[in-house]
Amino acid sequence: MTIRKYCYTDRKRLKRKHIKISPREESNERICFDVEVNLSEYGLPRDALVFVEAYRQDSFRRESFGRVGELVSPKIFNLTPEFDSHEGVLFRVRVTSSIDPKGQSLAEADRISLDEGSAKNREALLPVKGTDDIPGIWNVDFAEEKPILEISRNVGDWKGFAKSPEFISLAFPAILKEILTRILVIERHFDADGDDWCSKWLVFAKNLVGDIPTADDFMEEDHGKIIEWIDHAVDVFCQKQKIKERFGKSHLNASA
């Protein structure tokens, strides 16, 4: 059996400024995005096929956007039922050959997140996902390119549950501690100037306490300073978010 090999050396890289993706408000609970792609400046064959793919962990959906010369753009991209929320969805735009070798990649842009520039469309620091695959009520999944908060569907309205005062007051301090421990102790990441998820979380923590540990604070045998700093950051978070008061108020309302 002959295995066909494709050449990717001439594949063009699509610029992010030519791809616009934003969530669409739907009253019927569909998960939809407005997607607009501009391929005019790349000199691609007019009959080349254009696809947009959405993915998040094990969820995936692919749609045809027509051909370069007859592009279906803008277009409403419906992710239902493969996706249950907008959070954490990434996109990939592919342009492939329609003639031999068919399917050869001609141009691509990957890991595209939501449009920046407004609080509404800004990518969440901790996306939330409903799941049936965890034994407990919640879990922080680090398997993807950034942490995702998983909530068991057994709670019913898992989206509302994740925003509830009870869950926030009881779980979020532990979630913050787990994430900071992952960054500083396991990943040994101390740079807050990057664009990766570790740096973004360190900026969040720095805004709480005013500073972050350095690599000099980490010792293989004893990283007590870092653990102490993490505990302090969590304490400040609890104080600023009035965790005790929030839980007490919700508990009183539930008892009324």
Residue pairs with C-beta under 8 A, 6 or more apart in sequence:
4 101
6 101
6 103
6 104
6 105
7 104
8 105
10 106
11 105
11 106
11 107
11 108
12 42
12 44
12 95
12 106
12 107
12 108
13 107
13 108
13 109
14 39
14 42
14 93
14 95
14 107
14 108
14 109
15 109
16 109
16 112
18 37
18 38
18 39
18 41
19 35
19 36
19 37
19 38
19 91
19 93
19 109
19 112
20 34
20 35
20 36
20 37
20 74
20 115
21 33
21 34
21 35
21 36
21 91
21 112
21 113
21 114
21 115
22 33
22 34
22 114
22 115
22 121
23 32
23 33
23 34
23 86
23 114
23 120
23 121
24 32
24 33
24 34
24 76
26 32
29 80
30 78
30 80
31 78
31 79
31 80
31 83
31 84
31 85
31 86
32 76
32 77
32 78
32 79
32 80
33 54
33 76
33 77
33 79
33 86
33 89
33 91
34 74
34 75
34 76
34 77
35 52
35 65
35 73
35 74
35 75
35 76
35 77
35 91
36 73
36 74
36 75
37 50
37 52
37 65
37 71
37 73
37 93
38 73
39 50
39 68
39 71
39 95
39 107
42 107
44 68
44 95
44 106
44 107
45 68
45 97
45 98
45 99
45 106
46 67
46 68
46 69
46 70
47 67
47 68
47 69
47 98
47 99
48 67
48 68
48 95
48 96
48 97
48 98
48 106
49 64
49 66
49 67
49 95
49 96
49 97
49 98
50 64
50 65
50 66
50 67
50 68
50 71
50 93
50 94
50 95
51 62
51 63
51 64
51 65
51 93
51 94
51 95
51 96
52 62
52 63
52 65
52 77
52 91
52 92
52 93
52 94
53 60
53 61
53 62
53 63
53 91
53 92
53 93
53 94
54 60
54 61
54 62
54 77
54 79
54 82
54 83
54 89
54 90
54 91
55 61
55 89
55 90
55 91
55 92
56 83
56 88
56 89
56 90
56 127
56 129
56 144
56 148
57 88
57 129
57 141
57 143
57 144
57 148
59 82
59 83
60 82
61 77
61 79
61 82
61 83
63 75
63 77
64 72
65 71
65 72
65 73
65 75
66 72
66 73
67 98
68 95
79 89
83 89
84 129
84 130
85 127
85 128
85 129
85 130
85 159
86 114
87 124
87 127
87 128
87 129
87 148
88 124
88 127
88 129
88 144
88 146
88 148
89 114
90 110
90 111
90 112
90 113
90 145
91 112
91 113
92 108
92 109
92 110
92 111
92 112
93 107
93 108
93 109
93 112
94 105
94 107
94 108
95 105
95 106
95 107
95 108
96 102
96 103
96 104
96 105
96 106
97 103
97 104
97 106
111 145
113 123
114 121
114 122
114 123
115 121
116 122
116 123
125 200
125 201
125 204
126 147
126 148
126 149
126 175
126 179
127 146
127 148
127 149
128 148
128 149
128 150
128 151
128 158
128 159
128 162
129 141
129 148
129 149
129 150
129 151
130 150
130 151
130 152
130 153
130 158
130 159
131 139
131 150
131 151
131 152
131 153
132 152
132 153
132 154
133 150
134 150
134 152
136 152
137 151
137 152
137 154
137 155
138 149
138 150
138 151
138 152
138 167
138 171
138 175
139 149
139 150
140 147
140 148
140 149
140 150
140 175
140 178
140 179
141 147
141 148
141 149
141 150
142 182
145 197
146 197
147 179
147 182
147 197
149 162
149 175
151 158
151 159
151 161
151 162
152 158
155 161
161 167
164 250
165 246
165 247
165 249
165 250
166 247
166 250
166 251
168 241
168 243
168 246
169 243
169 244
169 246
169 247
169 250
170 247
172 237
172 241
172 243
173 234
173 237
173 238
173 243
176 233
176 234
176 237
177 230
177 231
177 234
179 201
180 201
180 205
180 230
180 233
180 234
181 227
181 230
183 189
183 198
183 201
183 202
184 190
184 213
184 218
184 223
184 226
184 229
184 230
185 218
185 223
185 226
185 227
187 198
188 215
188 218
189 198
189 199
189 202
190 202
190 212
190 213
190 214
190 215
190 218
191 198
191 199
191 202
192 199
192 202
192 203
192 206
192 212
193 199
202 212
205 212
205 233
206 212
208 233
208 236
208 237
208 240
209 229
209 232
209 233
209 236
212 229
213 225
213 226
213 229
217 223
217 225
217 226
217 229
218 226
237 243
238 244
